[in-house]
Amino acid sequence: MFILAHRNSIEIGILIVALLSSASFSQSNRKPVPGPRFQELSQDDKARLDGQRAIVATAAKRYGKGTLSRTRTDLPVLQKLIDDRVFNKSQTYELQSLGVAFGDVLSSELPLQWVMVTDEYGTDPTLRFKETTLQVNALTMISKRIEKDETVDLAKLLRITREQLLRLEPRMR
């Protein structure tokens, strides 16, 4: 029951992001909410993400893996870093660095690309689905779960993300 409820919460979260980012809600007495604005990563943005990748690669050396391939083959070492609690839940930046490394895996497996998004919450790196407003916030996908003491299964997150994107794609055209 918990697995089904947890999966549903992930699916609902992705669906809500898709719906909120693809529609402007307005009422007669309210301004419409502007949609997200996307832009390519600047050199500084790329350097920041590379710095976060380096944090994960350094931690992965303890398992004999000094470099990350940015593909599905990184999943076992990323999962081991999570399972062994190499970074504790108060190390948000390091946990978000794991999110960057996992985001690289997602972008190698799915039609997602790292971009910067500016919305009502600020400007952050995100994974954009094709040329749509649908985005996967890999940066916080791991950190938020660990901070809530939830179990993180990266293979399952990859599978669910794939399923959700396939399900939502027809609505995004």
N, C-alpha and C positions, 0 to 999 in steps of 0.2 A: 504494500500500500504506500509506504514512504517513497519507494523508488518511483512509482507512478505519479505521486503528488509532486515529487522533486522535478521529475521530467516535465510535468505539466507546467510547473512554475517557470522552468527555463523556456519552454515553448511560448508561454504567455508573455514572458518578458521580451523575447525576440519579436513576437507579433506586435506587442505594444510599441516597441521602438519603430517597427516598420510602419505601423499605422500613423503614429505621431509624426514621423519624419516625412510621410508622403502626403499629408493633408494639412491644410490650414483651417483652424477652427475659428469661426468668428460669430459674434452675436451682434445685434444692431448697435449696442452701446460699448462694444469692445473692439480694439484693434486686432486685425488678424495676426497670428503668430507667424513671423517670417520663417521660412524653411531654412534648413542648414545650408551653409555655403562651404563648398569644398575647394581646396587648392592643392597643387602638387607640393610635395615636401621640399622645403628649402634645404640648402646645404647644412645650415644649423640644425634643422629638424632631423636630417639624416644622421648627422654626427651624434645627436642626442640618442637616437634609437641604437646606433652602433655602440655607444657607450653602455647602454643597457644590455645589449647582446653580449658585450665583453664581460660584464658582471656574471652573467649566466655561464658563459664559456669558462671563466675562471673557476666557478663553483663546480662545473662538470668535470674538471680535471681530477677530482677525487675519485671519479669512476673510470678514469682512463680515457676520457674523451675531452681533448683540448680544444676542439673546434666544433662548431655547430654547422650542419649542412643546410639548415633552413627548410628541411623536408620532413616527411613522416618518420624518417629514420631517427630523428631527434626525440621522438615521443618517449621511448623508454628512459632515457637519461633525464628528461624533464620531469617525468612521472616519479622517478627515483628521488630527485631533488625535493619534490613535494612530499612524497611518502616519508622521507627521512627528516623532514622539517628542517632542512638546511637553513631556510629563512623563516623566522618566527612571524607571527601575525602582526607584530608591531613594526616590522621592516617593510613598510608599504612600498618604498621605491624599489627594493629588491624583488618583492613579489610582483610588482608591475613590470619589472625587467623580465621575469618569467613569462608574463603576459605578452611581451614583445616577442620573445622567442617562440611562444605558442602561436602568436599571430603570424609569424613567418611560416610556420607549418600550415596554418589555415590558408594563407595566400598561395602556397605551393599546391594545395589540394583543391582549392575552390576558386571561382572567378572573383577574387577579392584583391584589392590593391591598397597599400598604405597611402593615405592622404592626410591632410590636416582638415579638420572640420571646425567651423565656427558656428555656434548656435547660442541659445539662451544661457548655456552653462559656461561658455568660454570657448577657447581654441585648444584642441587636443589632437594627437594622432589617433586615427581610427582606420578600420578596414572598410572600404567602400565596395559594395556589391555592384559590379559592372558600372554603368553610368546612372544608377538610380540613387535615390536618397536613403536607401537601406544601408545601414552600417552595423558592423560587428565591433563592439568595443573590447577588443582583445586585451588592451592595456589593463583593464580592471577585471577581466573575466575570472582570473585566478585569485587576485588579491581580495576581492569582495567575498568570495566563498571561504577562503582561509580565515579571514577576519571574523567571519560568522561561525567558525568551527565546523564548516560543512566539508564533506568528503569531496575531493576533486579527482575525477577520472577523466584524463585528457582524451583518451580514445573515445569515450562516450560523448564528451563535449564536441569533438570533431564530427562524430556521426550525427548528433542532434543538430548541430549547426548546418551540416550538409542537407539533412532532411528538411529543416525549416526554410532554407534558401530555395530549395526545389519547390516547396509548397507555396512560398510567397512570391516567387518569380512571376507567375502569370498576372498577379495583381499589380506588379510594379511596372507594367508596360504602358 
